[in-house]
Amino acid sequence: MYDWTPDLSNTDKPRYLALADRIAADIKSGKLTVGDRMPPQRKLASRLGVDFTTVARGYVEAQKRGLVESRTGQGTFVLAQAKPSRSIAPSPRPRTDAVDLSMNLPPEPDDPDLIERMQAGLEMVGRDIVSLLRYQGFGGGVSDKEAASLWLSRRAVVPAQERIFIAPGAHAALIGILGILAKPGQVVLSEAITYPGVRSIAAQLNLSLVGLPMDDEGIEPDAFAAACSKMSPKALYLNPTLQNPTTLTMSEKRREMIAVIARRWGVPIIEDDAYGFIPQHGPAPLASVAPDITWYIAGLAKCIGAGMRTAYVVAPDVRSGWAFAAAVRAATVMASPLTVALATRWIEDGTADAILRFIKTEAAARQLIARQTLKPESYKSDPFSFNIWLPLPQGWTRSAFIGHMRATGIGVVASDSFTVTGNPPEAVRICLGGPASRANVERALAFAAHALEELPEVATSFL
């Protein structure tokens, strides 16, 4: 039906999904019948006033559902009955759970080919579903550790397998490591503005978390040395690459200086390398500078997906690894075998690399939007970070700004959540990843830029 023009206005779904839904509805109603030739993609895009790629993705989605088929050189035709192109049936009811936009999420894949590749890996893992529902030994099997080694080698971390443990996420790893390094009341050091998760864990374990002053390269070496002398800290927690929330990356020279001080005072380093796989050419991890004193955590939540609750942990030595395994096993028993098997599969077949490439490309695109929308000197970011750190201009408070941004659908978090020592600055973290589209990001940042040019009482007068 060359003249078929669907109405996509009565839905909140992405246009390509709305198009596939309309094809299904019109087949059911008889408006489209078996053998009908669908309009050429470019013509339909012109009629609907959408991009060609939107229609192309809609047709691909319809083909996955078994609604249409594409014939080389002929076009796209309505099928007699559903003939799914894959053995995995599409979910009859997509999950609509609310997403916590306050979390610093990587951009979500939306490329049909990549999503299909991810689903193929899930299907392969599912073929061994019975054994994956059994208890597994803690720390991962041989094949899982081999995949972990392959993944870690991208960061120049090449430990013996005896020092690698697979944990159910970075949080569980942090709880285990801090639990064996420090006792209640003892001091653990961190950046003055740091990842909220480590603040919560320290509070839960009744540890005294002390924040160190920072400059543009991370914690100040002199302040670290002074704290070692005065406080006898039991560990130093760092998020040295694309630090959350400031997006700072510690230079190679600074890492070497911190490692020298830590070794001199016998302070173990906990390196949370959540974002270390994102930059194109980031500095080598502290785990490769000082492997003998560094606990290295490479979670997959930021470089593959937030629901991938798996982390590869490298202990500084084999004996320390035994204590870590006992601590985490007591709390969590094991990492989910299903999740670990999927991570292993994706690493082995290259899907993990494809996801990582997508995340890097999409993060860079969103940072470009930020550079084009906000004044360059008004915020801090990195070309590959998932967020920006925005010090607020005079007159704005973080509570007023967050209230103003609440309706944009973009996660904005006050500095209070990140501040360890001292009064929180008037600053916020704005997240650019997760389910938000580039258009959502651009609208939200434009909304923020306009507001920041006004006094709060003028910008928010309509609320």
N, C-alpha and C positions, 0 to 999 in steps of 0.2 A: 504494500500500500504506500505508494510514493507520496500521497497527500496526508498520511497519518501524522498528526501534530498533537502530542499529548499535553495535557495541562499539568504542570509541575508546581503550581502555586500553593496548593493546599497541603503542604508538608514542611516539616522542619528538618527533614533528612537531607544529607548531601545530595546534590542534583543527580549524580550518577546512580545513586541508590533509588532515588525517586523515579528515575527513568526506568530502571529495571522493574520496580514495583508496578509502574503504569503498564508496562508491557504485559506483566502477569495478569493484571486486572482486566485489560482489554482482551486478552485471550480467553479469560474466564467468561466475560460478558458476550463474546462472539464478535466484538468489533474487529479483532484480529483473528484470522482463521488459518488453519494448516496450509502451508505453502505460500502464504503471503510474503512478498518481498518487502523488507523494511526499507525505509528511506535511506539513501546514502548518508553517511555520517556527517559530512561537511554541510550538506543541504539541511539536515535536521538541526545541526548546531546553529546555522544561520537563522532558521525559523524561530528557534527557542531563545536566541540571543545569548548563547553560552559558548564556551570554548569547545573546539573540536575534541580535545582530550576528554572533556566531560562526557560527551556522547560516546566516544570510543570506550571509555571505562564502563558506561552504562550497558553497552552491548556486551562487553566481556562479562559483566556480572550476570546479565540475562542468560548468556551462554553457559555459565557455571551452573545456573539453576535449571538448565535443560529446557529453557523456553525458546531459544533460537539456535541456529547453527550458521556458521560462516562458511561459504563455499568460495574457494580461490577463484578470482576472476569473475564471479557472478554476483556476489553480494551476501546479504544476511537474510535468512528465511525463518519463518515461524515453523516450529516443529509440531509433529503430531502429538507427542507426549514428552514428558520430562525425561531427558537422558543426560544425567549429570556427567560432566567431563572428568570428574574425579570420584573416587570411591568414598570420599568424605562428604556427607551431605551437608549443605549449608545449615547453620543454626536456624531453627524455626522461629526463634525469638531472641534477637540480639540482647546482650546484657545492657541494661540501662542504669546500672548503679551509678550514683553520683561519684564524680572524680574529685579527689582532694586537690584543689588547685594550689594550695599552700605548699605542696611538695614540689621539689625541683625535679621535674620529670623530663626525660628525653622526648624529642618529637616522635609522635607515633607514626609508624609506616603506613602509607596510603597507596603505595604502588601495587597494583593487582598482581604483577608477576612476582614481586617479592613476597607478598602475602601468601600466594599459592605455594611458593617455595618453602615458606615457613610451615604451612599446613602439611606439605609432603613429609617434612621431617617429623612432625607430630604423628602422622600416620605410620611411619616406619617404627617409631618408638612404641606405638600402641600395639604393634604385632607381638610384643613381648610383655603385654600388660599383666599377665598373671604373675610372673616372677617379679615385676616391679611393684607389686602390692605386698611383697614380703618385707620383713625386716632385713636391713643391709648392715654390713659392718660400717662403723663410723670412719669418716675420712675419705671414702671413695674407693672404688675398685681400681684395678690396674689400668683398664681402658679409660676410666674417668680421669685418673691422674695423668695419663699420657696426653689426654686432651687439654687438661689444665696446664701441663708443661708447654704444650704448643702455644696456648693462648698467652701464657706469661712470658714466653720468649719474645713477644712483640714489644715488651718493655725491658728487654735485656735482663730479665730475671730468670736464671737457669739453675735452680736448686736441685738437689737430689730428691727423688720421689719420697724418701723417708721424711722430708721436711715439709711436704705439701699435704694440706688437709682441706677437704671440701666441707664447708660449713653451710648451714641454712640461712645465708645472708650475712651482710656485714655487721648488723646489730648483734646477732648471736655471737659472731666472732669477737666483737669488742667486749661483750659481757664476759666471755671466756678469758680473754687476754687480761683485761683489767682485774678480773677476779683472782688470777694467779699472781699478778705483779704487785698488787696493793691491798692492804687491809683497811677496814673502816677507819676513817679519820686521817689516813695518810694522804700526802699531796701528790696530785698528778697535774702536770703542766700542759697547757694548750695555747693556741692563739687567743688573744683577748677577745676577738670576734670569731666565733667558730661554729662548726656544725651543731645544730641543736640536739641531735641524737646523742652525742657524747656527753652533753650536759645532763640529759635525762638519765643516761646510764650511770654516770658518776653519782648523781643524787640517789638513784636506786641502790647503789652499792655503798652509799654513805662515805664516798671519797671526797676529799677537798680538792676541787678543780680550780686551779689558779691560772688566769690568763696572762700571757706575756705581751708586752708592747710590740707593735708591728710597724713596719715601714712598707714601701712598695715591693719589697722582696720577701715579705713574710716576717717571722719573729726576729727580733733584734738579738744578735749573738751576745752582746754584753749583758742584756737583761736575762738571757737564758743562763749565762755563767753565774750571774749574781744570785739568781733563784736557786741554782744548784748548790751554791755555797751556804745560803741561808735556810733553805727549806728541806733539804735532803729528799727531793722528789723521787718517787718510785717509777715514774714513766713520763714520757713526753709524747702527747698525741698531736699529730700533724696531718693536715689535708693539703699537701704542698703543691698540687697541680690543679689549676682552675679552682682554687679554694672556694668552698661554699661558706659564706655568701659573696665574698668580695671579688671573686674570679681571679685573684692574684696567683701567679705561679712563681715559686721560689727558684732563684737562679741556681745554676750548677755550683758556682762558687759559694753561695750561701749554704747550700746543702753540705758541701764539704766542711765549712766552718762549724755548722751545727753538729755534724757527725764527730768532729774532733772534740768539741766540748762535751758531748754526750759520753764519748768513750773515756774521756779524762775523769769524769765524775761517776762513771758507772751507771748511767741512766739509760734504760732501754727506750728505743723509739718505736712508737706505733704509727706506721705509715698507712693512712687510709687513702688508697689510690683510686678512689671511685671514678674520677674523671681522667685518670692518667692515659687512657687509651684514646681519648678524643682528639687532642691536638695533633697536628701533622708531624711536628718535630719537637716534642717536649723534652725537657732535661731528663737524664737517667734517674730512676727512683733512688731514694735513700737506701733501699734494700740492695742495690748494686754498688753503692758507695760504701756502706757499712753493713754488710750482710750479717755479721756476727752479733750485732746488737739491735737489729731491726726486725720487728714483727710486721710483715707485709700483708695487707688485705686488698684483694682485687675483686670487688663485688661486680656482679653482672647487671645490677639494676639500672645503672646509668648508661652502660654501653650496649645493652641489648633491650631491656625493658624492665620497668619497675616491678612487674609481677614475677620476674625471674629471680626468686629468692635463693640465690646461690652465690657463694663467695669462695674464692681460692685463697687460702691462707698459707703463708710461708713462715715457719718458725725459725728463729735464729740458730737453733741447733736441735738435734734429735731429741735430747732429754727434755727440753722445754716443750717440744711437740707432744710428748707423752702426757705432760701435765695439762696442756691445752685440750687434748682429746678427752681426757677424763672429765674436765670441767664442762665442756660443751655437751658431751654425751649425757651427763647427769641432768642437764637442763632441757635438752631437745631430742635426745636419743640418736637422731640422725637427720641429715638433710633429706628432703623428699626425693626418693629414688626416681620418680617420674620427671621431676624438674631437672635433676642431675643428668638423667639419660638424654633428655631433650637438649640440654646445653652441650653435652658431649657430641650428640649427633650433628648439631648445627656447626660446631667447631670443626668437626671432621669433614663435613661436606661443603664447607665454605659459606653456609648461610649466615653464620655469625659475622663473618667479614662483610657480607652484603648488607646486613642490618647496620653494622657499624659505619659503613660508607654512607648509607642513607642518613643516619643520625648526624654525621659530620656535615654533610651537604646541607641538610635542612637547618641545622643549628647556625651554620655560616649565613644562610639566606635570611634567617630571622635577625641575626646580628646586623646584617646589612640594612634591614628595615629600621632597626634602632638607630643606626648611624645617620640614616636619611631623615629620621623623624625628630630625634632629640639633638640638642646642642652637644657637640662632642665633649666639651669640658664639663658637662653637667652630671655625668655618670661614669661609672667604672665597669668595664667588661673585657671580654676576650673574644676574638673573632670566632671561637668555637664553643663558648660557654652557653649554657641553657638559660641563663638569667643575666640581669644587670643589677648592679648595686647603685642605688640612687640616693646620694646625700640631698636632703631637701633644702631649698632656698629659704632665706630668712622670712619668717612669717608663717611658714607651714609647719605643722606638727605631724608626726607620723600617724597619729590617730585620725586627724582630719583628712590626710591624704588617702589613707586606707578606706575611710568612709566614702570619700569621693569616687574611688576606683571600684567600689564593691560591685557595681552593676555591669562592669565590662567583661566579666567572664575570664579574667586573667588573674592569676594568683599574686597577691601583694602581701608581703609579710614584714612586720615591724622589726626593727633592729633589736628589740627586747629579747626576741627568741634566740639571738646569736651571741649576745653580750655576756661574757664570763666575768670580767672585772671592770669596775667603774660604771658610770652612768651611761645608759644606751644613747648613742648619737641620734639626731633627727635624720634617720635614713631608713630606707626600705629595700627589700629585695623584690624585684619584679621577675616572675618566671615567664619564659617565652616558649616553653615546650609543652609536652602533654598533648591532649586532644585538640587544643586550639589550632586553628588554621592560620596560615600567613595573614589572611585578611583580618582575622580576629586580632592578631598581634598588632597589625598596622593600625587598626581602629583604636585599640586600647592605648597604644603609645601616642597616637595623635591626640587622644582625649587627655592623656597625662601631660603632654607638651603644652597644650592649650591652657590647662589648669595652672601649670607652673609659671606661666607668664602673668598670671593674675594673683591678687591677694586671695587668701582662702575664703574670706567672706564674700568676695565677688564671684569666684569660681563655683562656689557651692550654694549660691543664693537660691537656686531652683530646686534644691533638694527638700 
